[in-house]
Amino acid sequence: MPIPAEHRDLYQAFLDQGLDTWLARLPEQLARGLDRKRYGDLPAWEKAVAKLPVLPEEREVRLDADTITVECDLPDSRRRQCENLLSKLTPWRKGPFELAGIHIDTEWRSDWKWQRVAPHLAPLADRRMLDVGGGSGYHAWRMAGAGAAFVLVIDPSPRFFWQFRAVRHFVGDADGHRTHFLPVGIEDVPEELGFFDTVFSMGVLYHRPSPLEHLLQLRGALRPGGELVLETLVVEGDATTVLLPGERYAAMPNVYFLPSSTALCQWLERCGFINVRVVDEAATTTDEQRATEWMTFQSLADFLDPGDPSLTREGYPAPRRAVVIANRPG
């Protein structure tokens, strides 16, 4: 069976990286992750990306700036066509992007998160990266812009897959085809792969009913000595403090364990990580996460207590996030 055009780079990258065992699983994983019967809107997203017009070969691509930017000359009619097609992929959660003069103002100012995290990372040049739950791929493009040799986003959302493919249409081969997306979750990564130099898991842990299992899965994906970058919701407190919300937290139905950052560090140590350190911790603001023209649904401001923004509307502490970096023992 021929490999669809949108997957050829992924297959070739897995071959080049020696991921033969995982490569054998790709057909089944891609078929499941992009199953039209399972995701009724998927054909519309695929069609929107397929209709994006051919772009000029001459373009300027910036993957190392706060906004992922692609500059090229397009007639106004083509630009309006692109904007209309990109809007069919809403909501856009992670960004921002500037594509041929079209500013995609995403719900999250993901560049702010990158600014907080980047100074604490091992240099990314020539490293193999895994971005777990990476959404549209904003942080993955930043990793490529920092010189990473191989970047793989995994996220089970097919909408995010087609958002990534849309951005790829504009970026073209400016990244040397080092950036890829596979629509699966961490549980689909082969156990004890021991391959990636750096693994990112940002905004995922609190969605997992078994957080220690998630940490062990992340550890298994790392090579010995590799670096984990973990960002998650936390609460203030000591090593014994863990919040288990009720049915919803900040209107989200699938939030489970919110530890203090001290407790989170203990979890990581219990899972076999070393050099565990908190590099950032701060309350999430409505300037960083908000509704926009590209994400018109409710956002953080709608999920806080209108009389006391230090609380969610359910009465829990308002979202606070910590970034923890750790290593798998060498």
C-alpha contacts under 8 A as a table, 3 or more apart, distances in Angstrom:
res1	aa1	res2	aa2	distance
3	I	7	H	6.54
3	I	8	R	6.17
4	P	7	H	5.55
4	P	8	R	6.54
5	A	8	R	5.41
6	E	9	D	7.31
6	E	165	R	7.75
7	H	10	L	5.24
7	H	11	Y	6.38
8	R	11	Y	5.25
8	R	12	Q	6.18
9	D	12	Q	5.10
9	D	13	A	5.99
9	D	177	H	6.94
9	D	180	H	7.72
10	L	13	A	5.10
10	L	14	F	6.25
10	L	180	H	6.13
10	L	181	F	7.64
11	Y	14	F	5.23
11	Y	15	L	6.32
11	Y	23	L	6.95
11	Y	26	L	7.99
12	Q	15	L	5.04
12	Q	16	D	6.09
13	A	16	D	4.96
13	A	17	Q	6.01
13	A	178	R	7.73
14	F	17	Q	5.11
14	F	18	G	6.13
14	F	19	L	5.09
14	F	20	D	6.92
14	F	22	W	7.85
14	F	23	L	6.11
15	L	18	G	5.22
15	L	19	L	6.14
15	L	20	D	6.44
15	L	23	L	7.33
16	D	19	L	7.79
19	L	22	W	5.53
19	L	23	L	5.95
20	D	23	L	4.87
20	D	24	A	6.46
21	T	24	A	5.53
21	T	25	R	7.19
22	W	25	R	5.26
22	W	26	L	6.64
22	W	189	V	7.59
22	W	190	P	6.54
23	L	26	L	5.25
24	A	27	P	7.21
25	R	28	E	5.75
25	R	29	Q	6.21
26	L	29	Q	5.01
26	L	30	L	5.85
27	P	30	L	5.34
27	P	31	A	6.06
28	E	31	A	5.13
28	E	32	R	6.14
29	Q	32	R	5.22
29	Q	33	G	5.95
29	Q	183	P	7.58
29	Q	184	V	6.83
29	Q	188	D	7.86
30	L	33	G	5.03
30	L	34	L	5.90
30	L	182	L	7.18
30	L	183	P	6.66
30	L	184	V	7.90
31	A	34	L	5.39
31	A	35	D	5.70
32	R	35	D	5.19
33	G	156	P	6.35
33	G	157	S	7.63
33	G	158	P	6.62
33	G	183	P	5.17
33	G	184	V	6.18
34	L	39	Y	7.51
34	L	42	L	7.46
34	L	158	P	6.06
34	L	183	P	7.31
35	D	38	R	5.31
35	D	39	Y	6.25
36	R	39	Y	5.09
36	R	40	G	5.96
36	R	41	D	7.84
36	R	42	L	5.96
36	R	43	P	6.75
37	K	40	G	6.23
39	Y	42	L	5.50
39	Y	158	P	7.88
40	G	43	P	7.18
41	D	44	A	5.57
41	D	45	W	6.67
42	L	45	W	5.20
42	L	46	E	6.18
42	L	158	P	6.90
42	L	159	R	7.11
43	P	46	E	5.05
43	P	47	K	5.98
44	A	47	K	5.05
44	A	48	A	6.15
44	A	88	K	7.92
45	W	48	A	5.13
45	W	49	V	6.46
45	W	88	K	6.84
45	W	89	L	6.05
45	W	159	R	6.96
45	W	162	W	6.31
46	E	49	V	5.39
46	E	50	A	6.19
46	E	162	W	6.49
47	K	50	A	5.01
47	K	51	K	6.19
48	A	51	K	5.28
48	A	52	L	6.74
48	A	85	L	5.24
48	A	86	L	7.21
48	A	88	K	6.80
48	A	89	L	7.77
49	V	52	L	5.40
49	V	85	L	7.04
49	V	86	L	7.66
49	V	162	W	7.01
49	V	165	R	7.17
49	V	166	A	5.62
51	K	85	L	7.49
52	L	81	Q	7.63
52	L	82	C	5.98
52	L	85	L	6.91
52	L	166	A	7.95
52	L	169	H	7.83
53	P	78	R	7.14
53	P	82	C	7.26
55	L	72	C	7.73
55	L	74	L	7.65
55	L	170	F	7.40
56	P	59	R	6.76
56	P	72	C	6.73
56	P	73	D	7.16
56	P	74	L	7.86
58	E	72	C	6.70
59	R	70	V	6.69
59	R	71	E	5.45
59	R	72	C	4.62
59	R	73	D	7.78
60	E	69	T	7.86
60	E	70	V	5.61
60	E	71	E	4.98
60	E	72	C	6.62
61	V	68	I	7.80
61	V	69	T	5.69
61	V	70	V	4.46
61	V	71	E	6.41
61	V	171	V	6.38
61	V	174	A	6.62
62	R	65	A	6.20
62	R	67	T	7.97
62	R	68	I	5.89
62	R	69	T	5.04
62	R	70	V	6.44
62	R	145	G	7.57
63	L	67	T	7.78
63	L	68	I	5.29
63	L	69	T	6.82
63	L	141	W	5.92
63	L	142	R	5.57
63	L	144	A	7.03
63	L	145	G	4.49
63	L	146	A	7.95
64	D	68	I	7.45
64	D	142	R	5.83
64	D	145	G	4.58
64	D	146	A	6.37
65	A	68	I	6.35
65	A	69	T	7.82
65	A	142	R	7.74
66	D	96	P	7.59
66	D	111	D	5.21
67	T	95	G	7.20
67	T	96	P	5.21
67	T	97	F	5.28
67	T	98	E	6.48
67	T	111	D	7.21
68	I	95	G	7.65
68	I	96	P	6.57
68	I	97	F	4.76
68	I	98	E	6.08
68	I	99	L	7.93
68	I	138	Y	7.49
68	I	141	W	7.51
68	I	142	R	7.81
69	T	97	F	5.97
69	T	98	E	4.64
69	T	99	L	5.85
69	T	100	A	7.89
70	V	98	E	6.27
70	V	99	L	4.95
70	V	100	A	5.67
70	V	101	G	7.96
70	V	170	F	6.45
70	V	171	V	6.42
71	E	98	E	7.96
71	E	99	L	6.66
71	E	100	A	4.98
71	E	101	G	6.84
72	C	100	A	5.47
73	D	100	A	7.16
74	L	78	R	6.04
74	L	79	R	6.02
74	L	100	A	7.09
75	P	78	R	5.34
75	P	79	R	6.31
76	D	79	R	5.00
76	D	80	R	6.12
77	S	80	R	5.19
77	S	81	Q	6.19
78	R	81	Q	4.93
78	R	82	C	6.18
79	R	82	C	5.05
79	R	83	E	6.17
79	R	100	A	7.11
79	R	101	G	7.62
79	R	102	I	7.51
80	R	83	E	5.05
80	R	84	N	6.13
81	Q	84	N	5.22
81	Q	85	L	6.27
82	C	85	L	5.17
82	C	86	L	6.05
83	E	86	L	5.16
83	E	87	S	6.09
83	E	102	I	6.50
84	N	87	S	5.19
84	N	88	K	6.74
85	L	88	K	5.34
85	L	89	L	7.42
86	L	89	L	5.56
86	L	90	T	7.48
86	L	166	A	7.43
87	S	90	T	5.49
87	S	294	W	7.00
89	L	92	W	7.17
89	L	159	R	6.81
89	L	162	W	7.56
89	L	163	Q	6.45
90	T	294	W	6.01
90	T	295	M	6.36
91	P	294	W	5.83
91	P	295	M	4.51
91	P	296	T	7.16
91	P	297	F	7.88
92	W	95	G	7.66
92	W	104	I	7.72
92	W	105	D	7.95
92	W	106	T	5.24
92	W	107	E	6.61
92	W	136	S	7.59
92	W	163	Q	7.93
92	W	294	W	5.73
92	W	295	M	5.69
93	R	106	T	5.15
93	R	107	E	4.76
93	R	108	W	5.80
93	R	135	G	7.38
93	R	136	S	7.49
93	R	295	M	6.84
94	K	106	T	5.60
94	K	107	E	6.43
94	K	108	W	5.24
94	K	109	R	6.97
94	K	110	S	5.74
94	K	135	G	6.59
94	K	136	S	6.25
94	K	137	G	7.61
94	K	138	Y	6.16
95	G	104	I	7.44
95	G	105	D	7.05
95	G	106	T	5.31
95	G	107	E	7.77
95	G	108	W	6.51
95	G	109	R	6.22
95	G	110	S	5.42
95	G	111	D	7.02
95	G	136	S	7.81
95	G	138	Y	5.41
96	P	103	H	7.53
96	P	104	I	5.81
96	P	105	D	5.45
96	P	106	T	5.57
96	P	108	W	7.92
96	P	109	R	6.60
96	P	110	S	7.02
96	P	111	D	7.30
96	P	138	Y	7.59
97	F	102	I	7.93
97	F	103	H	5.96
97	F	104	I	5.12
97	F	105	D	7.07
98	E	101	G	5.97
98	E	102	I	5.37
98	E	103	H	4.48
98	E	104	I	6.14
99	L	102	I	5.00
99	L	103	H	6.55
99	L	104	I	7.81
99	L	167	V	7.78
99	L	170	F	6.66
100	A	170	F	7.77
104	I	294	W	6.47
105	D	292	T	6.44
105	D	293	E	7.13
105	D	294	W	6.08
106	T	109	R	6.83
106	T	292	T	6.63
106	T	294	W	5.94
106	T	295	M	6.42
107	E	288	E	7.88
107	E	289	Q	5.50
107	E	290	R	5.17
107	E	291	A	5.56
107	E	292	T	6.17
107	E	294	W	7.41
107	E	295	M	5.74
107	E	299	S	7.67
108	W	288	E	5.69
108	W	289	Q	4.62
108	W	290	R	6.71
109	R	112	W	5.66
109	R	113	K	7.27
109	R	288	E	5.12
109	R	289	Q	6.59
110	S	113	K	5.15
110	S	114	W	6.32
110	S	138	Y	7.40
110	S	139	H	7.55
110	S	288	E	7.88
111	D	114	W	4.95
111	D	115	Q	6.12
112	W	115	Q	5.07
112	W	116	R	6.45
112	W	288	E	7.46
113	K	116	R	5.19
113	K	117	V	6.25
114	W	117	V	5.07
114	W	118	A	5.62
114	W	139	H	7.29
115	Q	118	A	5.59
115	Q	119	P	7.28
116	R	119	P	6.90
116	R	280	D	7.01
117	V	120	H	5.84
117	V	121	L	6.89
117	V	279	V	7.67
117	V	280	D	7.63
117	V	323	V	7.34
118	A	121	L	5.44
120	H	279	V	7.05
121	L	124	L	7.47
122	A	227	E	7.70
124	L	127	R	5.43
124	L	143	M	6.89
124	L	146	A	6.01
124	L	147	G	6.09
124	L	148	A	5.24
125	A	146	A	6.20
125	A	147	G	4.24
125	A	148	A	4.68
125	A	149	A	6.82
126	D	147	G	6.08
126	D	148	A	4.72
126	D	149	A	4.40
126	D	150	F	7.67
127	R	147	G	7.86
127	R	148	A	4.90
127	R	149	A	5.32
127	R	150	F	6.73
127	R	196	F	7.78
127	R	197	D	5.73
127	R	198	T	7.19
128	R	148	A	6.34
128	R	149	A	5.74
128	R	150	F	4.71
128	R	151	V	6.03
128	R	195	F	7.86
128	R	196	F	5.15
128	R	197	D	5.19
128	R	198	T	6.50
129	M	143	M	7.79
129	M	148	A	7.08
129	M	149	A	7.98
129	M	150	F	6.03
129	M	151	V	4.66
129	M	152	L	6.18
129	M	196	F	5.70
129	M	197	D	6.15
129	M	198	T	5.02
129	M	199	V	5.84
129	M	200	F	7.72
130	L	151	V	6.00
130	L	152	L	4.97
130	L	153	V	6.01
130	L	154	I	7.50
130	L	196	F	6.52
130	L	198	T	6.47
130	L	199	V	4.74
130	L	200	F	6.10
131	D	134	G	5.31
131	D	139	H	7.82
131	D	140	A	6.70
131	D	151	V	7.54
131	D	152	L	6.16
131	D	153	V	4.71
131	D	154	I	6.25
131	D	199	V	6.04
131	D	200	F	4.74
131	D	201	S	6.29
132	V	153	V	6.18
132	V	154	I	5.20
132	V	155	D	6.45
132	V	185	G	7.39
132	V	186	I	6.67
132	V	199	V	7.40
132	V	200	F	5.90
132	V	201	S	4.96
132	V	202	M	7.21
132	V	204	V	7.72
133	G	153	V	7.20
133	G	154	I	5.76
133	G	155	D	4.53
133	G	156	P	7.64
133	G	185	G	7.30
133	G	201	S	6.70
133	G	202	M	7.06
133	G	203	G	7.47
133	G	204	V	6.43
134	G	137	G	5.42
134	G	138	Y	7.53
134	G	139	H	7.07
134	G	140	A	7.35
134	G	153	V	5.60
134	G	154	I	6.31
134	G	155	D	6.01
134	G	201	S	7.92
134	G	202	M	7.61
135	G	138	Y	7.55
135	G	153	V	7.92
135	G	155	D	6.21
135	G	157	S	7.63
135	G	160	F	5.34
135	G	161	F	7.85
136	S	160	F	4.66
136	S	161	F	6.68
136	S	163	Q	5.46
136	S	164	F	5.02
137	G	140	A	5.03
137	G	141	W	6.30
137	G	153	V	6.53
137	G	160	F	7.83
137	G	164	F	5.94
137	G	181	F	7.80
138	Y	141	W	5.37
138	Y	142	R	6.53
139	H	142	R	4.93
139	H	143	M	6.23
140	A	143	M	4.95
140	A	144	A	6.32
140	A	151	V	6.31
140	A	152	L	7.36
140	A	153	V	6.67
140	A	179	T	6.85
141	W	144	A	5.02
141	W	145	G	6.10
141	W	179	T	6.90
142	R	145	G	4.81
142	R	146	A	6.23
143	M	146	A	5.04
143	M	147	G	6.65
143	M	148	A	5.74
143	M	151	V	7.18
144	A	147	G	5.16
144	A	148	A	4.93
144	A	149	A	7.26
144	A	150	F	7.66
144	A	151	V	6.80
144	A	175	D	6.54
144	A	178	R	6.91
144	A	179	T	6.67
145	G	148	A	7.34
145	G	175	D	7.49
148	A	151	V	6.72
148	A	178	R	7.80
149	A	178	R	6.24
150	F	178	R	4.97
150	F	179	T	6.31
151	V	178	R	6.01
151	V	179	T	4.73
151	V	180	H	6.10
152	L	179	T	6.07
152	L	180	H	4.84
152	L	181	F	5.67
152	L	182	L	7.26
153	V	179	T	7.84
153	V	180	H	6.07
153	V	181	F	4.60
153	V	182	L	6.20
154	I	181	F	5.89
154	I	182	L	4.99
154	I	183	P	5.67
154	I	184	V	5.51
154	I	185	G	6.06
154	I	186	I	7.29
155	D	160	F	7.42
155	D	161	F	7.73
155	D	181	F	7.79
155	D	182	L	6.76
155	D	183	P	5.01
155	D	184	V	5.24
155	D	185	G	5.54
156	P	182	L	7.89
156	P	183	P	4.47
156	P	184	V	4.31
156	P	185	G	5.40
157	S	160	F	5.43
157	S	161	F	6.60
157	S	183	P	6.25
157	S	184	V	7.83
158	P	161	F	4.79
158	P	162	W	6.37
158	P	183	P	6.26
159	R	162	W	5.32
159	R	163	Q	6.23
160	F	163	Q	4.87
160	F	164	F	6.06
161	F	164	F	5.12
161	F	165	R	6.26
161	F	181	F	6.57
161	F	182	L	7.43
161	F	183	P	6.36
162	W	165	R	4.78
162	W	166	A	6.05
163	Q	166	A	5.03
163	Q	167	V	6.38
164	F	167	V	5.17
164	F	168	R	6.11
164	F	181	F	7.29
165	R	168	R	4.84
165	R	169	H	6.22
166	A	169	H	5.11
166	A	170	F	6.91
167	V	170	F	5.30
167	V	171	V	6.15
168	R	171	V	4.89
168	R	172	G	5.64
169	H	172	G	5.47
171	V	174	A	5.86
171	V	175	D	7.49
172	G	175	D	7.69
173	D	176	G	5.13
173	D	177	H	5.54
174	A	177	H	7.38
175	D	178	R	5.87
175	D	179	T	7.07
177	H	180	H	7.64
184	V	187	E	7.94
184	V	188	D	6.14
185	G	188	D	5.61
185	G	189	V	7.42
186	I	189	V	5.42
186	I	214	H	7.83
186	I	217	Q	6.94
186	I	218	L	7.64
187	E	190	P	7.75
187	E	217	Q	7.31
189	V	193	L	7.49
189	V	221	A	7.42
190	P	193	L	5.60
190	P	221	A	7.88
191	E	217	Q	7.15
191	E	220	G	6.22
191	E	221	A	7.26
192	E	217	Q	7.67
192	E	219	R	7.85
192	E	220	G	4.09
192	E	221	A	5.87
193	L	220	G	5.87
193	L	221	A	4.96
193	L	222	L	7.16
193	L	223	R	7.75
194	G	219	R	7.99
194	G	220	G	5.65
194	G	221	A	4.87
194	G	222	L	4.64
194	G	223	R	4.04
194	G	224	P	6.80
195	F	221	A	5.95
195	F	222	L	5.41
195	F	223	R	4.70
196	F	199	V	6.53
196	F	221	A	6.15
196	F	222	L	4.73
196	F	223	R	5.49
196	F	226	G	6.87
197	D	222	L	6.10
197	D	223	R	5.94
197	D	225	G	7.78
197	D	226	G	4.63
197	D	227	E	6.27
198	T	222	L	6.76
198	T	226	G	5.68
198	T	227	E	4.72
198	T	228	L	5.82
198	T	229	V	7.43
199	V	218	L	7.01
199	V	221	A	7.52
199	V	222	L	6.67
199	V	226	G	7.91
199	V	227	E	6.40
199	V	228	L	4.97
199	V	229	V	6.15
200	F	228	L	6.06
200	F	229	V	4.72
200	F	230	L	6.06
201	S	204	V	6.16
201	S	205	L	7.48
201	S	218	L	7.99
201	S	228	L	7.78
201	S	229	V	6.25
201	S	230	L	4.97
201	S	231	E	6.32
202	M	205	L	7.61
202	M	229	V	7.59
202	M	230	L	5.62
202	M	231	E	4.37
202	M	232	T	6.12
203	G	206	Y	7.10
203	G	207	H	7.95
203	G	231	E	5.90
203	G	232	T	5.11
203	G	233	L	7.34
204	V	207	H	5.50
204	V	208	R	7.00
204	V	231	E	7.88
204	V	232	T	6.75
205	L	208	R	5.40
205	L	211	P	5.97
205	L	214	H	6.97
205	L	231	E	7.94
205	L	232	T	6.01
206	Y	209	P	7.71
206	Y	211	P	7.29
206	Y	232	T	6.44
206	Y	233	L	6.49
206	Y	255	V	5.44
206	Y	256	Y	5.52
206	Y	257	F	5.57
206	Y	258	L	6.30
207	H	254	N	5.60
207	H	255	V	4.92
207	H	256	Y	6.03
207	H	257	F	7.99
208	R	211	P	5.44
208	R	214	H	7.11
208	R	255	V	7.47
208	R	256	Y	6.54
208	R	257	F	7.88
209	P	256	Y	5.72
209	P	257	F	7.37
210	S	213	E	5.45
210	S	214	H	6.64
211	P	214	H	5.06
211	P	215	L	6.39
211	P	257	F	7.39
212	L	215	L	4.99
212	L	216	L	6.21
212	L	267	W	6.87
212	L	268	L	7.99
212	L	271	C	7.03
213	E	216	L	5.09
213	E	217	Q	6.21
214	H	217	Q	5.03
214	H	218	L	6.27
215	L	218	L	5.10
215	L	219	R	6.18
215	L	268	L	6.97
215	L	271	C	6.78
216	L	219	R	4.94
216	L	220	G	6.14
216	L	271	C	6.09
217	Q	220	G	5.07
217	Q	221	A	6.47
218	L	221	A	5.27
218	L	222	L	6.72
218	L	228	L	7.60
219	R	222	L	5.39
219	R	228	L	7.70
219	R	273	F	7.63
219	R	328	R	6.34
220	G	223	R	7.75
222	L	225	G	7.80
222	L	226	G	5.38
222	L	227	E	7.22
222	L	228	L	7.76
222	L	328	R	6.85
223	R	226	G	5.12
223	R	328	R	7.29
224	P	328	R	5.54
224	P	329	P	5.61
224	P	330	G	4.26
225	G	327	N	5.89
225	G	328	R	5.00
225	G	329	P	5.14
225	G	330	G	4.11
226	G	327	N	5.57
226	G	328	R	5.51
226	G	329	P	7.78
226	G	330	G	7.72
227	E	325	I	7.03
227	E	326	A	5.83
227	E	327	N	4.53
227	E	328	R	6.58
228	L	325	I	5.57
228	L	326	A	5.21
228	L	327	N	5.85
228	L	328	R	7.68
229	V	323	V	7.06
229	V	324	V	6.10
229	V	325	I	4.78
229	V	326	A	6.88
230	L	323	V	5.60
230	L	324	V	5.18
230	L	325	I	6.22
231	E	321	R	6.73
231	E	322	A	5.57
231	E	323	V	4.33
231	E	324	V	6.34
232	T	321	R	5.44
232	T	322	A	5.80
232	T	323	V	6.85
233	L	258	L	5.91
233	L	259	P	7.73
233	L	319	P	6.40
233	L	320	R	5.52
233	L	321	R	4.42
233	L	322	A	6.48
234	V	258	L	4.96
234	V	259	P	5.16
234	V	260	S	5.12
234	V	261	S	6.09
234	V	319	P	7.53
234	V	320	R	5.60
234	V	321	R	5.50
234	V	322	A	6.34
235	V	241	T	7.78
235	V	242	V	7.43
235	V	243	L	7.26
235	V	258	L	6.24
235	V	259	P	5.92
235	V	260	S	4.76
235	V	261	S	7.29
235	V	317	P	7.08
235	V	320	R	6.46
236	E	241	T	7.76
236	E	260	S	5.35
236	E	261	S	7.47
237	G	240	T	7.61
237	G	241	T	5.40
237	G	260	S	5.37
237	G	261	S	7.94
237	G	262	T	7.75
238	D	241	T	5.44
238	D	260	S	6.34
238	D	262	T	6.08
238	D	263	A	6.83
239	A	260	S	6.75
239	A	261	S	7.91
239	A	262	T	5.00
239	A	263	A	4.27
239	A	266	Q	7.44
240	T	260	S	7.92
240	T	263	A	6.25
241	T	259	P	5.94
241	T	260	S	5.65
241	T	263	A	6.67
242	V	257	F	6.58
242	V	258	L	5.53
242	V	259	P	4.04
242	V	260	S	6.17
242	V	263	A	7.40
243	L	257	F	5.88
243	L	258	L	4.93
243	L	259	P	6.08
244	L	256	Y	5.67
244	L	257	F	5.01
244	L	258	L	6.43
245	P	248	R	6.62
245	P	249	Y	6.12
245	P	255	V	7.08
245	P	256	Y	6.39
245	P	257	F	7.39
245	P	316	Y	7.77
246	G	249	Y	7.14
247	E	253	P	5.93
247	E	254	N	7.96
248	R	251	A	5.35
248	R	252	M	5.18
248	R	253	P	4.45
248	R	254	N	7.06
248	R	255	V	6.88
248	R	314	E	7.50
249	Y	252	M	5.17
249	Y	253	P	6.62
249	Y	255	V	6.28
249	Y	312	T	7.19
249	Y	314	E	6.72
249	Y	316	Y	7.29
250	A	300	L	7.67
250	A	303	F	4.91
250	A	304	L	6.70
250	A	312	T	5.30
250	A	313	R	6.46
250	A	314	E	6.87
250	A	318	A	7.62
250	A	319	P	7.77
251	A	303	F	5.94
251	A	313	R	7.77
251	A	314	E	7.92
252	M	255	V	6.38
259	P	262	T	7.80
259	P	263	A	5.69
259	P	264	L	5.79
260	S	263	A	5.13
260	S	264	L	6.13
261	S	264	L	4.87
261	S	265	C	6.24
261	S	278	V	7.25
261	S	322	A	6.62
262	T	265	C	5.21
262	T	266	Q	6.50
263	A	266	Q	5.03
263	A	267	W	6.29
264	L	267	W	5.01
264	L	268	L	6.38
265	C	268	L	5.12
265	C	269	E	6.28
265	C	276	V	6.26
265	C	277	R	7.19
265	C	278	V	7.80
265	C	324	V	7.61
266	Q	269	E	5.05
266	Q	270	R	6.08
267	W	270	R	5.10
267	W	271	C	6.28
268	L	271	C	5.03
268	L	272	G	6.56
268	L	273	F	5.51
268	L	274	I	7.94
268	L	276	V	7.24
268	L	326	A	7.86
269	E	272	G	5.15
269	E	273	F	4.93
269	E	274	I	6.32
269	E	276	V	7.21
270	R	273	F	7.37
272	G	328	R	7.09
272	G	329	P	7.57
273	F	276	V	6.80
273	F	326	A	6.08
273	F	327	N	5.49
273	F	328	R	5.11
273	F	329	P	6.54
274	I	326	A	5.85
274	I	327	N	5.26
274	I	328	R	6.31
274	I	329	P	6.30
275	N	325	I	7.71
275	N	326	A	5.24
275	N	327	N	5.98
276	V	324	V	6.91
276	V	325	I	5.84
276	V	326	A	4.32
276	V	327	N	7.07
277	R	324	V	5.56
277	R	325	I	5.56
277	R	326	A	6.48
278	V	281	E	7.42
278	V	322	A	6.98
278	V	323	V	5.88
278	V	324	V	4.36
278	V	325	I	6.50
279	V	322	A	7.68
279	V	323	V	5.76
279	V	324	V	5.86
279	V	325	I	7.03
280	D	322	A	5.51
280	D	323	V	5.11
280	D	324	V	7.30
281	E	320	R	7.24
281	E	321	R	5.63
281	E	322	A	4.15
281	E	323	V	6.37
282	A	320	R	5.63
282	A	321	R	5.69
282	A	322	A	6.63
283	A	318	A	7.47
283	A	319	P	6.05
283	A	320	R	4.05
283	A	321	R	6.19
284	T	288	E	6.88
284	T	289	Q	7.48
284	T	318	A	7.94
284	T	319	P	5.69
284	T	320	R	5.47
284	T	321	R	6.69
285	T	288	E	5.40
285	T	289	Q	6.52
285	T	300	L	7.99
286	T	289	Q	5.11
286	T	290	R	5.63
286	T	300	L	6.07
286	T	301	A	5.93
287	D	290	R	6.40
289	Q	299	S	6.83
289	Q	300	L	6.08
290	R	298	Q	7.99
290	R	299	S	5.18
290	R	300	L	5.97
290	R	301	A	6.97
291	A	294	W	7.84
291	A	295	M	5.44
291	A	296	T	5.44
291	A	297	F	6.36
291	A	298	Q	6.30
291	A	299	S	5.40
292	T	295	M	4.95
292	T	296	T	5.57
293	E	296	T	5.67
298	Q	301	A	7.78
298	Q	302	D	5.92
298	Q	303	F	7.93
299	S	302	D	5.66
299	S	303	F	6.81
300	L	303	F	5.15
300	L	304	L	6.67
301	A	304	L	5.67
303	F	312	T	5.90
303	F	313	R	5.69
304	L	308	D	7.51
304	L	309	P	5.40
304	L	310	S	7.54
304	L	311	L	5.93
304	L	312	T	4.10
304	L	313	R	4.80
304	L	318	A	6.89
305	D	308	D	5.14
305	D	309	P	5.29
305	D	310	S	7.54
305	D	311	L	5.58
305	D	312	T	5.14
305	D	313	R	4.18
305	D	314	E	7.56
305	D	315	G	7.25
306	P	309	P	6.20
306	P	313	R	7.50
308	D	311	L	5.91
309	P	312	T	6.97
309	P	318	A	7.03
310	S	317	P	6.20
310	S	318	A	5.18
311	L	314	E	7.64
311	L	315	G	5.41
311	L	316	Y	5.36
311	L	317	P	4.61
311	L	318	A	4.46
312	T	315	G	5.17
312	T	316	Y	5.24
312	T	317	P	6.11
312	T	318	A	4.99
312	T	319	P	7.71
313	R	316	Y	7.47
